[in-house]
Amino acid sequence: MGDDNNFYLGRLFDSKTGKVTAENYMYDPADLTTHAVITGMTGSGKTGFCVSLLEEAALMGIPAIAIDPKGDLTNLLLHFPDLLPSDFQPWIDPDTARREDKTIEVLAEETAASWKKGLADYGLGKEQLEKLKNSVEFTVYTPGSSAGVPVNILASFQTPDIPWSGNEEILREKIASIVTALLGLVGVTDIDPLRSREHILLSNLLETAWSNGQTLQLSDLILQVQNPPFERLGALPVDGFFPPKDRMELSMLLNNFMASPSFQIWLTGQTLDIQQILYKEDGSPRHSIFYIAHLSESERMFFVTMLYSSIESWMRSQRGTSSLRALVYFDEIMGYLPPIANPPSRTVILRMLKQARAFGVGLVLATQNPVDLDYKALSNAGTWAIGRLQTEQDKNRLLDGLTSAAGGIDRGTVDKLLSGLGKRVFLVQNVHEKNPVLIGTRWCLNYLAGPMTRAQIPAVNALAGVKAPNSVSGAKKGKAESTEDSASVRPAAAQSAAVGAFTSTRPGTPQGVDEVFFPNDLSFTQAAEQAGASGPQSGIVYKPALLAQLQVNYLSRTYGLDTSKRFTCLVDEEVSGRINWEDFLLSEKDIKTLRAQPEPAGAMYDSLPGWMSNTKQLAQLQNEMEDWAYRTGSMTILSNKSLKLYAAVDESKEDFIARCRKVAESTAEADVQKIEKAFNSKSSTLSARIKKQKIEIDQKQSTLNARRTDSLVKGASVAGNVLLGLFGGKKSGISSAISGGSATINKHRMAEEAAARLEQEKQELLVMEEQFAELKSAMETEKADVLAKWQEMAEAVDEISVSPAKKDIYMELFGIAWLPYYAVKAGLQDRLIPAFKR
């Protein structure tokens, strides 16, 4: 098997030996953004090649839409990971078994063994089969039939997802394709968008609706044919351009088609919502196969045009990408892209061939008839896969077209290669590769049982666990509102409806259910401006909605909490199952502004839906809302557990933290004062000792100074006596000198002792001063720690959730609210725009 980034389509084929080599042929799926054409006669292996291509797309999680005019693509659901004979047996052709003179059971065993071996020869097996089964969701759709999942075509007349402004040219082309297909379906011939009155009228009706953001049902279109919402077409009055009698004939022609019992199946099933067709709700990919073998030629053309037009609209709403976003495969293009004629499908397919690459949408077009192809249009195809051809004419026509489309090919070489093609051998010309190559296609993971009939479709879908969806009307379901900011204003959407569908008599409400009227807060001018509506007002229509308002009280002595909060919900959509009340929250509504009676006289009323008329269901909904408020209506307050402080309901986090800081600073100041008091107590004693020590040092310094002076005087006296004795000849002088010297030595010794004591006192003073400094430093550190601790405590703010008690939930209003809408005249279709503020 190949890598995970490329398609494994087979192995290279050696034209010299006439055998498949061991080298795998890998194809980059991104190359399909330049589209591909696959052709080959019956028995060439074209179906297997195409099935393998779609299998690889599925294995890589690439979504795909496949159009199946013959029934071959239903085989895409026949993948059996266990490869058991019992898996194959239901799909064995009894005629084949009879021709081979075998029982179905025996042929099923042989087929299972053959398939297992064939897969093994190409390195495939249960692992890939399991992955194929789980990679995408497979579904077979049957437009115009309930055999598979039916298709609702009315969605094609709905307002496109892209805005009219800025996309006029694209949308006009889509309208032209739809109208051409519709007229062809009802039997109108010679349809020229520039000359056909029918085409011009229907196109203008659709354009008028779409440019005003309106959706047209087919029934609306039929009625507007009789009474168009405009007076002129070009320079001529409508009646002069297309007389009423002729318009009635066209209207009857369309109505006959719509009234036909066989048409009713086109009104139910999956709408042509390409996002839903390509992806599941969780975003995982789908492979959607549209089986159209049972349709007539006109029905096929109509549906194919509708489908491609829907794909194009979806495509243009996507962001550009260079990778392969989605695959659109058409199993037989003959008749839909001819070289000369101009069927409605041709225009939209041509546009997509030119523009789909930018959006990552790859078109794969297959055919058995290479003669009936517009090769000029296919010049945008980057990949050509050509199998064995039936006639020399087919080969020459294809060579002519390929030379024109691909360009730069060696016609002689390609001619020679095409002439020698065998079964399951294809010439692949890829503009992203240097040279064309020959490949032998790989064994298909799916069992190729051959074309299936419509009767077999239910069993095929059952293999994939497909169930037909509930009937869907032509009205498109709106996307779910975001629950974000759900309490903010949700704009009321404008609606289309015929005023005749309403009644002038107000429907009765269930006994005991409150009934109120929203006031007309908006003037008609304001309402029309907000809704972007134009046209005269034709009346007031009241539509019912469920209005519920309850009050929740929050009481807590611990947190000093005594407050309340209101929740108001306005449910103006159809209810099925439980209501997600968050989606319908309004800002608090003042009940006093609501009225007991409608304001304008002569207003019309819509009928009450069944659930609003059911007293038990309303009571259940009331209980559900009260339970919702109990479960989700908690109130969050801020707290500082350390300081035992709690924020007020309307106090911001910044204000609460500032309050916490003030309390913390006040408490910290008291702690600092205690620290300073303790310091002063200790420092006063030490200061007294230091002071006393300094006095002692001063005294000892004075004593030392006196002794040193006395010692100097005594020394001088002794020296004088010695000199006198020596030079005066007196013994008494020498004797006195000796006696005085002894005293002098004694004086000096005493001075030295005094100096030593002084130094000792100084050292003791130094120790005391160091003790004082350490004491003061310790005090400052302790003060800093205290301040830091309280500052940290001030910042420690948490959130506390306070849930209400059930007894503190009070329902103030639960009943029917009548919402006023202005009816704006827009042809036969009255548009309803909100006349109230939410």
N, C-alpha and C positions, 0 to 999 in steps of 0.2 A: 504494500500500500504506500501511497505517497505521503507528502508532508501535510500539515494541517492548514496551510495557507493557500494551497492550489487545488484545482480540480483534478482528480485522477480519472482520465477519460479512456485510458487504454495503454497500448504499448506501440512503439515505433514498428513500422512494417518495412521490411527489406524487399524492394521491388526486384532485385536481382535473384534472390533465392525464392521469392514468393512466399516468405514466411514471416510471422511476427517475431520480433526480437525480444530479448529479456529486458530491454530498457523501457521504463514507464514513460508515458507521455503525460506531462503535467501542464495544466492550463491556468494562467493567472485570472481569477474571476474579475479583477478590475478591468481586464481587456473587454469584458462584455458591456462596459459603459459605452463603447463605440459600436455596440450591437453585433448581431451575428445572423447569418443566413445559412440554413442547413437544407440540403436537397439530395434526393436520391429516389430511385424508382422503387416500386413495391418489391420487397425481398432484398433490398440493399442493406438493411440493418439500420435505416434512418430512425425508426421508432426506438430501437434499443439505444442508439446514440443519444437521442433527445432525452429519453428516460434517465440515462446515466448522468447527463448534464443536470437535470433537475434533482436527481438524487444527491449529487455533490453539493448543489446549492442548499439542499435541506440539511446535509451533514454539517455545513458551515453556518447554519442558522440564518441563511439569507431568505427572506420571504419571497413568495412568487405567486403570480396569477397566471394560470394556464387556460387557454381557450381550446376546447376539445371538440372539433366538428365531427369527428368520426367515432369516438368512444375509446380510442387507444389509451388516453392518458388516465383513465380510471384505474389502469394497472398500477399507478403510483401508490395505491393503497394496499397492494398485495405483497407486503413484506412479512415474512414469517421467520422470526429469529430461531425457532427450534427446528425449522426445515422438516417438519413431520409430514408424512403422507396425508394425514388427516387434514392438515392445513391446505394442501393443494387440491384435495379431492373435490370440494365444492366448485372449483373453478376449471376442472377438466372438461373439455368439450366432448360430450357423448358421441358425436359424429366421428371425431378423431379416434376414439376408442373402438368404435364399431369398424371403422376402416382398417384399423390395425388388428382387428379380431382379438381385442383384449377387453377385460372388464375395466370399469372405471377405477376400481381399487388397485388393480395391477398397474395401470397406467399412472396412477397417482404415486405409487411407490417408485416407479421408474423415474418419474419427473422429479420427485424429491431428491433421489440419489443423483440424478443428472445435475440438478441445480446446486447441490452441495459440492459436487466435484467441480463444476464450472466456476463457482465462486472461489474455491480453494486454489484453482489454477491461477487466479489473479490476486492471490493473497488476501482474499476477503472471506468473511464468515460471520459467525454469530455476533461478534463484537460490533461490527459495522451495522448489522441488521438491528441490533438493540439501539444503537445510537441513532439510526435513521428513524426508528419508531418513536424515540423520545425527543428528537431535535425540533420538530415542527408539528403543528396540528394540521392534519389533512382533512379537507372537506370537499365533497362534490356538490356543486350547485346546479340546479336544473331550472333555468328561467323558463317560464311558461308551463311548468309541470311541478307536481308535488312528489315526484319519484325521489328526488334528492331534496336539498334545501332550496325552496323556491326563492325567487328574486323579485323584489318590489321595485318596479321601474319608475314609480311616481316620484321617488327621491330625485330623479334627474331633472325635474322641473323646479326644484327648490332653489332658493338663493344660494349661489356658490359661496364657498368658505372664504374666497378672496374678495376684497372690496371692489366695487364697480370702478370707482375713481382710480385712475392709473392703470387699469387692466381692461379698458374698453375693447381694444383690438382683440385680445385673447378671448374675452367672453363673447364677443360678437361671432368669432369663428366657432366657438363651442355651440352657440345658439344655431348657427347655420347648419352645423353637422346634425344636431338634434332634430331640427325641423325637417331637414332633408330625409333623415331616417324615418321620422314619424309619417311623413307624407307617403314615402315609399311603402311603409307598412300597411297603410289603408288603401293602397292601390293607385295613388296619383303618379302619373308618368311624366316624362319630359320636365323634370324639376330643374329649373335654373334659378339660382338665388337672385339673379339680377332681373329676370323677366317673369318669373312665376308669381302671380298675384297671391296665390295661397302661401307661398314661401315668404313673401314680403310681409303679409299681414301677420302670420304666426310669429315671425321673427320680431316684428315690432311689439307684439303683445308681450312676448317674453322679455324683451329689452326694457319695456316700460316697467314691468314688474320688478325685474332684477335691479334696475338702476334706482328704484325706490325701496329696495330692501324687502320686497314682498316675494312670498313663495306662491306659485300657482299649482294647484292641483289640475289634473287633466280635465276634470269637470269644469273648473274655473275657466280654463282655456277655451273649452267648447262654448260656454256662455258668452265669453268676451268676443268670440268670433262674430256672434250676432250683434252685440252692442259693445264695440271697442271703447276703451277708456280715453280715446283721443278723437278729435274731429277731422284731422287731416292726415294724409300720408303724402309726404313731399309737399308739392304745391297744390294738390287736388284734395277736395273733400273726400272723406272715406267712402261715402255713398256713391260718388262719381267714379272713384278708382275701382271699387269693388262693391257693386250694388247689393242691397240687403238680400234680394232673392238668391243671388249667387253665394253670398255668405251663408245663408241658411242651408244651402246644399252642402257646403263644406262642413258646416256644423253638424248636419245630419250624418255625414260620412264618418266624422270622428266619433259621434255619439253611438252609431251602430257598432263601431269597433269596441267602444267602452262598454256598451250594454251586452255584448256577446258573452254568453256563459264561459266560453273558453278564455276570455280576457280576465276573468275574475282572479285567476291564479297569479296574474301579473301584479295584483294589488297587495299581495301578502308576502311575508318572508323577509329575507335580508335586503336592506336597502343598499344602493350602490355607494356605500360609505367605504372608501378605499382603505382608510385607516383601520376600520374594523375587519375588512377583508384580508389585510396583510398582517395584522397584529391582534393578539388577544388582549384582554383588558390589562393583564399584567405586563404587557410589552413583549411577550415571547412571540416568535414568528409563526406565520401560517402559510401553508401552500393551498391555495384555493383553485379548484378545477371547475371551470364552467363548461358543463356538458351541453352542447347545443345540437347534437345529431338529430334530435326529434323535431326541430323547428323547421318551418318552411324557409325558403331562400330570403323572402322579405323580412321574416321575423329574425333570422340570423343577422342580416345586415343591420336591422334596427338595433338589436341588442349589442352587437359588436361595436357599433358606433357609440351607443350610450356608454358602454363599458370603457372604451378608450377615452372618451370625453371626460368621464369621471376620474380616470387615472391621471389625465393631463391636469385637471383642476387640482387634484390632491398634490401632484408633483410640484406644481408652481407654488404651493403653500409651504414647501419644504425649503430648508437651507441647502445651498450648493455643497457638493462634496465630490471628491475624485474617486472615492471607493464605490463599490457596488452596493447600493441601498436596497434595491428590489429588482426582481426579474419579471418581465412580462413575456410569456411564451405563447405563440400562435401556431397550432399544429398543422394548419393548412391555410396558407395565405392566398391561394388562388382565388381570384374574383374580388379580393378586397384591396389589392394594390396593383391593378392592371396597368399596362403601359399606355393605353389609349383612353378607355372609358374613365369616368370620374364618379364612382359610387361615393356615398357619404362617408364611408370609412376611410377612403383614400386620403382625404384632406387632413384628418386628425392624425393618422399614422405617419404621414409625411412630416407634420409639425413635430411629432415626437422623435422621429428619426433625426431631425435636425437639432432639437433642443434638449432632449431627455438626458444627454450625457452630462450636462452641467449639474443635474440634480441626482446623479448616481443611479438612474433608472436604465436598465439594459433591456433592449428589445431583441428577442430571438424569434426569427420568422422561418418557418419550415414549409416545404412544399415538395410534392412529387412531380410537379409540372413546371420546369424551369422556363418554359416558353412564355407563360402568362405572368411575367414579372416586369415591373417598372425598374429596370436596372439603373436608370439615371437617379431614381429616388433612392435606390439601394447603394449609391456611391458612398453613403455615410456609414455603411456596414464595414467594420474593421476585421471581422472574422468570417470566412467562408468555409464550410465543411461540405464537401461534395462526395457523394457515394456513387455507386454504379448507376448509369443513366440508361434509359430505355432505347432511345434511338440516336442516330447520328445527328439528326436535326436538333434534338435536345442538347447534345454535347456542343454543337457549333453555336447554338443560341446562347448557351451558358458561357462559352468561351468569349463570345462577343461582349456579353454583359459583364463578365468578370474583367476583361481587358479594360472596358470603359469604367467600371466601378473601382477596381483595385488599382489598376495602372501599374506600369513597371514590371509586369510579369512576362516571363518567356513563354509565349503562346505555344511554341512547338513542344517545349518540355512538358508544359501542363497538359497539352493534348495527348502526348504519349502516356503520361501518368494516368490520365482519366480513362484512356482506352484499356488499360490493364487492370482496372479496379475489380476486385472480387467482392463477395459478400462480407459485410462487416468491415470493409476497408474503406477509409475515407481520405481524401486529399484535404488537408487543412491549410488554408492560406490566412495568415494572421499578420496584419500590418505592423504589429508590435514585434514580430520576429523577422529575421533576415530572409529566410527562404521557406517555401511551402514544404510540408512534410506529409508522409503517408503514415497513417496509424491504423492499427486494428483495434476496434472498440472493445472495452472490457465487458465482462459478464455483468448483467444488471442484478442489483440487489433485489429488485421487485420481480415477481413472477410475471412474465409476459403472456397473459392468457388470451390476448387478442382483443379486438373491439367488443365492448359490452353494449347490451341493449338497455333501454330505459328501465325495463323490468328488473334488471340486476342491480341498479343503483342503490336501492335501500340496503341490500345485503353488503355492498361495498362500503357504504357509509357506516354501517353497523360495525365493521372491522375497526374503524377509527373511533368508535364511540360517539358518532355524530348524531345529534338530535335536531330535528327541524325547529327553528326558533318560533316563538309566538308570533302571531300575525302582527305586522307593523303597518300602521297607516302611512299615508304619504307625508304626514307632518313629521318633520325631523325632530327627534328628541334633543332637547337642549343639553349642553354639557353641564356637569355637576358644578354648582357654585362652589367657590373656594370657601372653606370654613374659616380662613384667616380673616380677621377684622370683621367677624360675622355680626357684631353689634353695630357696625357702621351702616350707612344708608345703602340698601340694595335697590338699584333703579328698577322700576316696574317696566317690563318689556311691552312694546306695542304689539297688538294682536290683530289678526285679520279675521273677520267674520261677517256674515250677512246679517244685517239688523233684523231681517225677517225671521231669523232663527230664534229671536227673543220674544218675550211676551210683555204686554203692558200691565199685566197683573202680577203683583209681587208674590212669589211662591211662599207658601206657608212654611214656617220653621217648626221643628219638634217642640212639643209642649215643655215649658220649663227652661228652654234654652234662650239666653239673652240674645238680643238682636239690636245692632247699632249701625249707624251710617257714618262713613268717613265724609267730612266736609269737602266741598269743591275748593281746595286751597289754591288751585292753579287756574288762571284765566285760560281761555282757549288759545290765546296768542302764546302765553308762556308754555302751555302743554305742547303745542305744535312745534315750538322752537326746540324744546328739550328732546322731543321724539324725532325731530327732523321730518315732520309730516307737512304735506301741503294739500290744499283742497278745502272745500267748505265743510263746516260742521253740519252733521245731519241728525244730531240728537245726543242724548245721554243714555248710557247703558250701565246698569249696576251689575257687577259680578260678585258672587259670594266668596268669602274667605273665612278661615277660622282665626279668630282673634283671642289670644289668651294673655292675661297679665296677672302675675302673682307677686306678692311681697314676701321677702324673706327677712326675718328679724335675727340679729346676732347679739346675744347677751352673754357677758362673761365678767364676773366680779374680779376674777384673777387678773384679767387683762384690762380691766376698766372699759369694757366694750359694751356699748348700748347704741346700736345703729340698725339701719334697715337698707335693703336694696330691692329694686324692682326688676323683673324680667318680663319683657313683652315679646311675644312671637306672633307673626302674621303668616299663616300658612295659606298661600293662594295657588298652590299646585295640587295636582291629583295625588291622593294618598294611597299607597299600597304597602301594607305592613306598618312597622314602627316608624314614627317620625323622628328624624334627627333634628331635634329642636334647635341646636346651634345654628343650623343652616337658615333658620327663619327668624333670628333675633333682630329686633328693632331697637333703636334708642328708646329710652323710656317714653311711653305715650301718655299724654295727659288725657285721661278718660273724659274730663269735662268738655274737651273740644269735640267729642263725638256727638252725633245727633240721634235723636230717637226716631226721626222721620227724614225721608229724602228731601233735598232742597228743591230741585226743579220739578215742576208738574209735567206730566206726560213722559216721564222717563221709562225706559225699557229695562227688563230684568232677564238675566240669565237664569237657567234652572239650577236648583241645588243638586250637586252630585250625590250619589247614593249614600256615601259615608257621612255627609253632613245632615242627612235626613234620618240617620239611625241613632236614636237616643242612647242605646247601649254602647255603640261604638264611640260616641262623643264622651260618654261617661268614662269609658276605658281610656280614651286619649287624655282626659283631664287627670285621671290617676297617674298616667304615664308621665305627664308633664310635672306633676308634683313630685313624683319619684325622681325624675331627672334633676329637678332643682335640689332635692335632698342629696343626691349622689354627686352632683357637679357644682352646686352653688356655694362652695366653701369660700370664705373670705381670708385673705392673707394679710397678716399684720407683722410689723417689725418688732423685734424684742432684743433686749440686752439682758441676758440672764444674770450676768455678774453684777450689774447695777440694779437689777430687778425693775427695769424700766420697759414700758411698752408704748409704741407709737399710737397716736390718735389716727382715726380713719382717714382724715384728710391731710395728715402730716407726711411730707415727702421724706425720702431716705436721707437727703442732705440735712434737712431741718432736724430730723430725729438724731442723727449722729452729732450735730452741733449741740443739741440738748444734752446728749450723753457726755460730751466733752466738758460742758459746764459743770455737771454733777461730779464728774471725775476730778476736775480741777479743784473744786471746792473740797472734796474729800482728801485729795492729795495735799492741799495746803494745810489741813489739820494734822496730817501725818508728818509733814515737814516741820511744823511747829513743835511737835513732840520730840522729833530728832534733835532740833536745835536746843530745846530745853534740857534734854539729857546731856548734850554736849556742853552747855553752859555750866551744868552742875559739875561735870568732871573737870572742865577747863579752869573754873575759878580756883579750885584747890591748887592745881598745877601752876596757875599764874601767880598765886601768893608765894608758893615755894620759889618760883623763879625770881620774884621780886626780892624775897629775903636773901636768896643766894647772891643776887647782884650786890646787895648791901654788904654782905659778908665779904665779898670779893673786894669791894671798895675799901673796907676796913683793913683787910689784910694787905692790900696794895699800899695803904698809908703806912702801916707798920713796917713793911719791907723798905719803903723809901726812907723812913727814919733810921732804921738800922744801917742801911747802906751809907747814909750821911755820917752817922756816928763813927762807923768803921773807918771812913776816909779821914775824919778829923783826928781820930786816935792814931792812925798810921802816920799822919804828918807830924804829930807831937813826938812820937818815938824817933822818927828820923832826925828831928832837931836835936834831941838829947844825944843821939849817937854822934852827930857832927860836933856837938859841943864837947863831948868827952874826948874825942879824937884830937880835935884841934885846940881845945882849952886845957887839956891835960888833967881834967877832973875825972876821978873815978866815979864820983857820984853821978855824973851824967851818963856814963856807960851803964852803970847799975840801973839807973832809971829807965834807960832805953831798953834794957833787957826785960825789965818788969813790964814796961809799956807794950813791948812786942808781944808778950804773952797775952796781954789783954786784947790787943788788936786782933790776934788770931781768933780769940774767942768771939769777938764782935763779928768778924767775917763769917764764922761758922753759923752764928745765929741768923745772920742775914740770908745765908744760903737756905737754911731751914725754912725761913719765912717765905722765900721765893718758891720753894717746893710746895708748901701748903697752899700758896696762892694758885699755883698751876693746877693743883688737885681740885680746888674750888671751881676753877674755870671749866675743867672737864665735866664736873658734875652739872654745871650750868648748861653746858652744851648738850648733855644727855637729856636734861629737862626740856630744853627747847625742841629737840628732836621728837620727844614724846608729845609735845604740844602740837607740832606740825602733823605728826601721824594721826593724832586724835581729830584734828580739823579735817584732814584728807578723808578719813573714814566717814566723818559726818557728811562731807560733800558727796562721797560715793553713795552713801545710803540714801541721801536726798534724791540723787539722780535716779537710783533704782526705783524708788517709790514713784517718782514722776513718770518714769517709763512704764511701770506696771499699770498705773491708772490710765495712761494714754492708750495702752494696748487694750485695756478693758473697755474703754470708750469706743474703740473701733470694732469690737466684737459684736456685730449685729447679725442676727439670724431672722429667718422668716418662720412664722407660725401659722398654720392653717386652722382656721376656726370653722367647723362645720355646724350648720344649723340643726336644731332639733326639729323633728317632724311637726311638733305642735306649734312651732314658730313660722310655719309656712302657710300663708293665707292667699287663697285664690280670689282676686278682686274682680276679675271678669273672665268668663269663658263662654264664648258664643259665636254667633254669625256676625261678621262685619261685611257690610255691603260697600264695595269699592266703586267709585264713580269713574267712568271712562267717557271721553268724548268720542263719538263716532265721526270719522272723517270720510267724506265721500271720495272714493277712488275708483271710478267706474262702477262696475257691479259689485265690487268688493269693498265693503266698509272697513276702514282701519280703525281699531280702537286704541286710543292713547290715554295714558293715565291723567286724570283730572285732579289728583290728590297728591299730597306730600306724605311720604312715609315717616 
